[in-house]
């Protein structure tokens, strides 16, 4: 069985892309340094597309201030992992969030029953690796990333949220992406100033997703994060390459 999900994440004028949309970024020196945890030097702008300009406009509307203390953070403040009892897309459908995201992001999916993903293939947008998923086999190899990390959210506004809102955030499909385990572990709780996907062609989409999520939940950005996002988006010379269909799911 093949499960296919297309995803629409609005950026300004309703920019549309799929979960694995590629974007062309004009290369610049130091571009790969961010993936290793070191921010790149300032770069000159190229010719960003209308989609990138819309993302930049949305970025400019986000509040900018310093990071709050991490005091009190632990994973459990965002509720039970992969809960289906949420008021976001795919919530309360009878399947845990993890299964929903695997079904969305994998191809050639084999299910057991209605929910359990037994196997499939991941074309990882973060790394460009093609990875085989098999339930119960090397479970650390393929993981699900919070695009805006939970710890980062905690330090940029989530401390003030109610428990149900934090649970929604942790399970919102807009903020979840299946990826190689090593990439997820290397990212940790980093924001765009200290980590970007090794796959340069996905960075426009990645940063735009972070902006979309932060805007949707009223999170702020810290100055280095904002600057890093601007650098990425200013070089999105061919993104997205073509419109994608409206969100749909086929099971």
Beta strands, then each sheet from edge to edge (+ up, - down):
strand 1: 4-6
strand 2: 24-25
strand 3: 107-112
strand 4: 116-123
strand 5: 130-134
strand 6: 142-146
strand 7: 176-180
strand 8: 236-238
strand 9: 248-250
sheet 1: 1+ 9-
sheet 2: 2+ 8-
sheet 3: 3+ 4- 5+
sheet 4: 6+ 7-
end
